[in-house]
Amino acid sequence: MIASELRQKTIDELNAMLLEKGKEQFNLRMQKGTGQLSKPDQVKKVRRDIARIHTIIKEMASA
């Protein structure tokens, strides 16, 4: 996910994406806990996507 693509979305769309990524992160943590996680790098990518979305939301709120 690229930050420039996120900046073109509305805050409502970003909040929806944030909710979706949160659910994805939860599922990945559950898979990791049970030993079923096949792609461990996915956890890091989702965590960074969440942080990126939070940053863009804060930028839009302050502007």
Biopython code that builds the backbone (N, CA, C, O; Angstrom):
import numpy as np
from Bio.PDB.StructureBuilder import StructureBuilder

atoms = [
    (1, "MET", "N", (0.845, -1.169, 0.000)),
    (1, "MET", "CA", (0.000, 0.000, 0.000)),
    (1, "MET", "C", (0.895, 1.238, 0.000)),
    (1, "MET", "O", (1.802, 1.354, 0.824)),
    (2, "ILE", "N", (0.641, 2.146, -0.913)),
    (2, "ILE", "CA", (1.458, 3.338, -1.074)),
    (2, "ILE", "C", (0.736, 4.531, -0.439)),
    (2, "ILE", "O", (-0.482, 4.660, -0.567)),
    (3, "ALA", "N", (1.478, 5.393, 0.237)),
    (3, "ALA", "CA", (0.901, 6.535, 0.934)),
    (3, "ALA", "C", (0.191, 7.483, -0.026)),
    (3, "ALA", "O", (-0.821, 8.079, 0.342)),
    (4, "SER", "N", (0.695, 7.634, -1.238)),
    (4, "SER", "CA", (0.053, 8.537, -2.194)),
    (4, "SER", "C", (-1.340, 8.031, -2.579)),
    (4, "SER", "O", (-2.246, 8.827, -2.828)),
    (5, "GLU", "N", (-1.506, 6.710, -2.627)),
    (5, "GLU", "CA", (-2.834, 6.151, -2.902)),
    (5, "GLU", "C", (-3.776, 6.405, -1.733)),
    (5, "GLU", "O", (-4.963, 6.664, -1.930)),
    (6, "LEU", "N", (-3.249, 6.331, -0.527)),
    (6, "LEU", "CA", (-4.081, 6.549, 0.654)),
    (6, "LEU", "C", (-4.530, 8.001, 0.766)),
    (6, "LEU", "O", (-5.633, 8.280, 1.234)),
    (7, "ARG", "N", (-3.675, 8.922, 0.338)),
    (7, "ARG", "CA", (-4.026, 10.343, 0.437)),
    (7, "ARG", "C", (-5.186, 10.717, -0.483)),
    (7, "ARG", "O", (-5.825, 11.748, -0.271)),
    (8, "GLN", "N", (-5.465, 9.912, -1.485)),
    (8, "GLN", "CA", (-6.564, 10.194, -2.411)),
    (8, "GLN", "C", (-7.907, 9.723, -1.870)),
    (8, "GLN", "O", (-8.948, 10.052, -2.438)),
    (9, "LYS", "N", (-7.900, 8.966, -0.790)),
    (9, "LYS", "CA", (-9.131, 8.435, -0.215)),
    (9, "LYS", "C", (-9.687, 9.393, 0.826)),
    (9, "LYS", "O", (-8.973, 10.251, 1.346)),
    (10, "THR", "N", (-10.983, 9.231, 1.123)),
    (10, "THR", "CA", (-11.607, 10.060, 2.152)),
    (10, "THR", "C", (-11.325, 9.449, 3.525)),
    (10, "THR", "O", (-10.861, 8.315, 3.633)),
    (11, "ILE", "N", (-11.612, 10.213, 4.552)),
    (11, "ILE", "CA", (-11.380, 9.735, 5.914)),
    (11, "ILE", "C", (-12.269, 8.534, 6.220)),
    (11, "ILE", "O", (-11.846, 7.612, 6.917)),
    (12, "ASP", "N", (-13.493, 8.537, 5.706)),
    (12, "ASP", "CA", (-14.385, 7.394, 5.927)),
    (12, "ASP", "C", (-13.828, 6.127, 5.293)),
    (12, "ASP", "O", (-13.894, 5.051, 5.887)),
    (13, "GLU", "N", (-13.284, 6.252, 4.095)),
    (13, "GLU", "CA", (-12.686, 5.097, 3.426)),
    (13, "GLU", "C", (-11.460, 4.599, 4.197)),
    (13, "GLU", "O", (-11.229, 3.395, 4.312)),
    (14, "LEU", "N", (-10.681, 5.548, 4.722)),
    (14, "LEU", "CA", (-9.496, 5.174, 5.498)),
    (14, "LEU", "C", (-9.884, 4.463, 6.790)),
    (14, "LEU", "O", (-9.240, 3.494, 7.193)),
    (15, "ASN", "N", (-10.937, 4.949, 7.435)),
    (15, "ASN", "CA", (-11.396, 4.292, 8.652)),
    (15, "ASN", "C", (-11.890, 2.879, 8.368)),
    (15, "ASN", "O", (-11.674, 1.974, 9.174)),
    (16, "ALA", "N", (-12.550, 2.682, 7.232)),
    (16, "ALA", "CA", (-13.006, 1.349, 6.843)),
    (16, "ALA", "C", (-11.809, 0.436, 6.582)),
    (16, "ALA", "O", (-11.817, -0.732, 6.971)),
    (17, "MET", "N", (-10.788, 0.968, 5.926)),
    (17, "MET", "CA", (-9.579, 0.187, 5.673)),
    (17, "MET", "C", (-8.875, -0.158, 6.977)),
    (17, "MET", "O", (-8.337, -1.254, 7.136)),
    (18, "LEU", "N", (-8.885, 0.787, 7.903)),
    (18, "LEU", "CA", (-8.249, 0.567, 9.197)),
    (18, "LEU", "C", (-8.944, -0.570, 9.948)),
    (18, "LEU", "O", (-8.284, -1.407, 10.563)),
    (19, "LEU", "N", (-10.257, -0.595, 9.897)),
    (19, "LEU", "CA", (-11.011, -1.667, 10.533)),
    (19, "LEU", "C", (-10.694, -3.016, 9.893)),
    (19, "LEU", "O", (-10.518, -4.020, 10.583)),
    (20, "GLU", "N", (-10.623, -3.022, 8.570)),
    (20, "GLU", "CA", (-10.302, -4.247, 7.830)),
    (20, "GLU", "C", (-8.894, -4.745, 8.180)),
    (20, "GLU", "O", (-8.690, -5.938, 8.407)),
    (21, "LYS", "N", (-7.940, -3.835, 8.221)),
    (21, "LYS", "CA", (-6.562, -4.212, 8.545)),
    (21, "LYS", "C", (-6.450, -4.692, 9.993)),
    (21, "LYS", "O", (-5.654, -5.583, 10.291)),
    (22, "GLY", "N", (-7.235, -4.113, 10.883)),
    (22, "GLY", "CA", (-7.241, -4.558, 12.272)),
    (22, "GLY", "C", (-7.724, -5.998, 12.392)),
    (22, "GLY", "O", (-7.166, -6.788, 13.153)),
    (23, "LYS", "N", (-8.757, -6.330, 11.642)),
    (23, "LYS", "CA", (-9.267, -7.702, 11.639)),
    (23, "LYS", "C", (-8.228, -8.651, 11.046)),
    (23, "LYS", "O", (-8.030, -9.761, 11.541)),
    (24, "GLU", "N", (-7.577, -8.204, 9.990)),
    (24, "GLU", "CA", (-6.540, -9.027, 9.365)),
    (24, "GLU", "C", (-5.382, -9.273, 10.339)),
    (24, "GLU", "O", (-4.849, -10.380, 10.422)),
    (25, "GLN", "N", (-5.005, -8.228, 11.071)),
    (25, "GLN", "CA", (-3.927, -8.351, 12.047)),
    (25, "GLN", "C", (-4.317, -9.341, 13.151)),
    (25, "GLN", "O", (-3.498, -10.154, 13.580)),
    (26, "PHE", "N", (-5.558, -9.267, 13.602)),
    (26, "PHE", "CA", (-6.032, -10.191, 14.627)),
    (26, "PHE", "C", (-5.958, -11.634, 14.139)),
    (26, "PHE", "O", (-5.497, -12.522, 14.856)),
    (27, "ASN", "N", (-6.419, -11.854, 12.908)),
    (27, "ASN", "CA", (-6.390, -13.208, 12.350)),
    (27, "ASN", "C", (-4.958, -13.728, 12.212)),
    (27, "ASN", "O", (-4.691, -14.901, 12.473)),
    (28, "LEU", "N", (-4.049, -12.859, 11.806)),
    (28, "LEU", "CA", (-2.651, -13.268, 11.682)),
    (28, "LEU", "C", (-2.048, -13.613, 13.044)),
    (28, "LEU", "O", (-1.268, -14.558, 13.159)),
    (29, "ARG", "N", (-2.412, -12.841, 14.077)),
    (29, "ARG", "CA", (-1.907, -13.145, 15.416)),
    (29, "ARG", "C", (-2.440, -14.477, 15.915)),
    (29, "ARG", "O", (-1.720, -15.230, 16.571)),
    (30, "MET", "N", (-3.700, -14.772, 15.608)),
    (30, "MET", "CA", (-4.270, -16.057, 16.017)),
    (30, "MET", "C", (-3.580, -17.212, 15.281)),
    (30, "MET", "O", (-3.313, -18.259, 15.871)),
    (31, "GLN", "N", (-3.297, -17.014, 14.007)),
    (31, "GLN", "CA", (-2.594, -18.043, 13.242)),
    (31, "GLN", "C", (-1.184, -18.259, 13.790)),
    (31, "GLN", "O", (-0.699, -19.388, 13.866)),
    (32, "LYS", "N", (-0.542, -17.159, 14.167)),
    (32, "LYS", "CA", (0.806, -17.262, 14.724)),
    (32, "LYS", "C", (0.779, -18.015, 16.048)),
    (32, "LYS", "O", (1.662, -18.828, 16.324)),
    (33, "GLY", "N", (-0.226, -17.747, 16.861)),
    (33, "GLY", "CA", (-0.331, -18.402, 18.161)),
    (33, "GLY", "C", (-0.577, -19.895, 18.063)),
    (33, "GLY", "O", (-0.119, -20.665, 18.908)),
    (34, "THR", "N", (-1.303, -20.305, 17.028)),
    (34, "THR", "CA", (-1.604, -21.725, 16.867)),
    (34, "THR", "C", (-0.587, -22.432, 15.975)),
    (34, "THR", "O", (-0.684, -23.641, 15.764)),
    (35, "GLY", "N", (0.386, -21.688, 15.452)),
    (35, "GLY", "CA", (1.424, -22.287, 14.623)),
    (35, "GLY", "C", (0.999, -22.537, 13.188)),
    (35, "GLY", "O", (1.631, -23.335, 12.497)),
    (36, "GLN", "N", (-0.047, -21.884, 12.724)),
    (36, "GLN", "CA", (-0.555, -22.092, 11.371)),
    (36, "GLN", "C", (-0.140, -20.996, 10.402)),
    (36, "GLN", "O", (-0.542, -21.024, 9.238)),
    (37, "LEU", "N", (0.645, -20.043, 10.850)),
    (37, "LEU", "CA", (1.025, -18.907, 10.015)),
    (37, "LEU", "C", (2.036, -19.345, 8.965)),
    (37, "LEU", "O", (3.131, -19.801, 9.296)),
    (38, "SER", "N", (1.665, -19.205, 7.702)),
    (38, "SER", "CA", (2.551, -19.644, 6.623)),
    (38, "SER", "C", (3.471, -18.529, 6.130)),
    (38, "SER", "O", (4.562, -18.803, 5.630)),
    (39, "LYS", "N", (3.042, -17.285, 6.267)),
    (39, "LYS", "CA", (3.863, -16.153, 5.823)),
    (39, "LYS", "C", (4.106, -15.204, 7.001)),
    (39, "LYS", "O", (3.313, -14.287, 7.215)),
    (40, "PRO", "N", (5.169, -15.402, 7.757)),
    (40, "PRO", "CA", (5.418, -14.560, 8.922)),
    (40, "PRO", "C", (5.671, -13.092, 8.581)),
    (40, "PRO", "O", (5.453, -12.219, 9.420)),
    (41, "ASP", "N", (6.124, -12.814, 7.373)),
    (41, "ASP", "CA", (6.377, -11.421, 6.987)),
    (41, "ASP", "C", (5.085, -10.629, 6.831)),
    (41, "ASP", "O", (5.114, -9.398, 6.839)),
    (42, "GLN", "N", (3.970, -11.304, 6.691)),
    (42, "GLN", "CA", (2.682, -10.632, 6.504)),
    (42, "GLN", "C", (2.304, -9.824, 7.742)),
    (42, "GLN", "O", (1.662, -8.780, 7.623)),
    (43, "VAL", "N", (2.694, -10.291, 8.932)),
    (43, "VAL", "CA", (2.383, -9.592, 10.181)),
    (43, "VAL", "C", (3.015, -8.199, 10.153)),
    (43, "VAL", "O", (2.371, -7.211, 10.508)),
    (44, "LYS", "N", (4.259, -8.130, 9.735)),
    (44, "LYS", "CA", (4.985, -6.863, 9.672)),
    (44, "LYS", "C", (4.353, -5.912, 8.649)),
    (44, "LYS", "O", (4.233, -4.713, 8.902)),
    (45, "LYS", "N", (3.952, -6.453, 7.497)),
    (45, "LYS", "CA", (3.344, -5.620, 6.455)),
    (45, "LYS", "C", (2.030, -5.015, 6.927)),
    (45, "LYS", "O", (1.764, -3.835, 6.695)),
    (46, "VAL", "N", (1.211, -5.821, 7.586)),
    (46, "VAL", "CA", (-0.092, -5.325, 8.060)),
    (46, "VAL", "C", (0.110, -4.274, 9.141)),
    (46, "VAL", "O", (-0.590, -3.261, 9.163)),
    (47, "ARG", "N", (1.064, -4.507, 10.039)),
    (47, "ARG", "CA", (1.330, -3.542, 11.101)),
    (47, "ARG", "C", (1.765, -2.196, 10.522)),
    (47, "ARG", "O", (1.351, -1.142, 11.003)),
    (48, "ARG", "N", (2.599, -2.243, 9.492)),
    (48, "ARG", "CA", (3.065, -0.998, 8.863)),
    (48, "ARG", "C", (1.948, -0.313, 8.076)),
    (48, "ARG", "O", (1.882, 0.916, 8.032)),
    (49, "ASP", "N", (1.069, -1.105, 7.456)),
    (49, "ASP", "CA", (-0.072, -0.524, 6.759)),
    (49, "ASP", "C", (-0.986, 0.217, 7.736)),
    (49, "ASP", "O", (-1.481, 1.303, 7.435)),
    (50, "ILE", "N", (-1.202, -0.378, 8.903)),
    (50, "ILE", "CA", (-2.030, 0.266, 9.920)),
    (50, "ILE", "C", (-1.403, 1.579, 10.360)),
    (50, "ILE", "O", (-2.100, 2.586, 10.484)),
    (51, "ALA", "N", (-0.111, 1.580, 10.595)),
    (51, "ALA", "CA", (0.581, 2.801, 11.003)),
    (51, "ALA", "C", (0.510, 3.859, 9.907)),
    (51, "ALA", "O", (0.341, 5.045, 10.191)),
    (52, "ARG", "N", (0.640, 3.427, 8.657)),
    (52, "ARG", "CA", (0.574, 4.351, 7.524)),
    (52, "ARG", "C", (-0.816, 4.990, 7.441)),
    (52, "ARG", "O", (-0.934, 6.193, 7.205)),
    (53, "ILE", "N", (-1.855, 4.193, 7.632)),
    (53, "ILE", "CA", (-3.226, 4.719, 7.583)),
    (53, "ILE", "C", (-3.451, 5.708, 8.719)),
    (53, "ILE", "O", (-4.050, 6.763, 8.513)),
    (54, "HIS", "N", (-2.975, 5.374, 9.918)),
    (54, "HIS", "CA", (-3.107, 6.299, 11.053)),
    (54, "HIS", "C", (-2.411, 7.628, 10.756)),
    (54, "HIS", "O", (-2.944, 8.689, 11.079)),
    (55, "THR", "N", (-1.248, 7.580, 10.155)),
    (55, "THR", "CA", (-0.499, 8.795, 9.830)),
    (55, "THR", "C", (-1.271, 9.668, 8.848)),
    (55, "THR", "O", (-1.356, 10.882, 9.029)),
    (56, "ILE", "N", (-1.832, 9.057, 7.813)),
    (56, "ILE", "CA", (-2.578, 9.815, 6.807)),
    (56, "ILE", "C", (-3.828, 10.432, 7.421)),
    (56, "ILE", "O", (-4.177, 11.568, 7.100)),
    (57, "ILE", "N", (-4.507, 9.696, 8.302)),
    (57, "ILE", "CA", (-5.705, 10.230, 8.960)),
    (57, "ILE", "C", (-5.334, 11.446, 9.807)),
    (57, "ILE", "O", (-6.052, 12.446, 9.799)),
    (58, "LYS", "N", (-4.219, 11.370, 10.538)),
    (58, "LYS", "CA", (-3.783, 12.509, 11.355)),
    (58, "LYS", "C", (-3.414, 13.704, 10.487)),
    (58, "LYS", "O", (-3.699, 14.847, 10.844)),
    (59, "GLU", "N", (-2.776, 13.440, 9.339)),
    (59, "GLU", "CA", (-2.424, 14.537, 8.431)),
    (59, "GLU", "C", (-3.678, 15.230, 7.922)),
    (59, "GLU", "O", (-3.731, 16.458, 7.856)),
    (60, "MET", "N", (-4.691, 14.442, 7.561)),
    (60, "MET", "CA", (-5.937, 15.038, 7.049)),
    (60, "MET", "C", (-6.678, 15.792, 8.141)),
    (60, "MET", "O", (-7.286, 16.827, 7.868)),
    (61, "ALA", "N", (-6.642, 15.301, 9.356)),
    (61, "ALA", "CA", (-7.339, 15.951, 10.455)),
    (61, "ALA", "C", (-6.711, 17.299, 10.806)),
    (61, "ALA", "O", (-7.417, 18.242, 11.165)),
    (62, "SER", "N", (-5.385, 17.388, 10.702)),
    (62, "SER", "CA", (-4.717, 18.641, 11.039)),
    (62, "SER", "C", (-4.766, 19.662, 9.911)),
    (62, "SER", "O", (-4.561, 20.853, 10.146)),
    (63, "ALA", "N", (-5.034, 19.211, 8.693)),
    (63, "ALA", "CA", (-5.055, 20.134, 7.551)),
    (63, "ALA", "C", (-6.378, 20.845, 7.409)),
    (63, "ALA", "O", (-6.549, 21.654, 6.496)),
]
sb = StructureBuilder()
sb.init_structure("model")
sb.init_model(0)
sb.init_chain("A")
sb.init_seg("    ")
for serial, (resi, resn, name, xyz) in enumerate(atoms, 1):
    if name == "N":
        sb.init_residue(resn, " ", resi, " ")
    sb.init_atom(name, np.array(xyz, "f"), 0.0, 1.0, " ", f" {name:<3s}", serial, name[0])
structure = sb.get_structure()
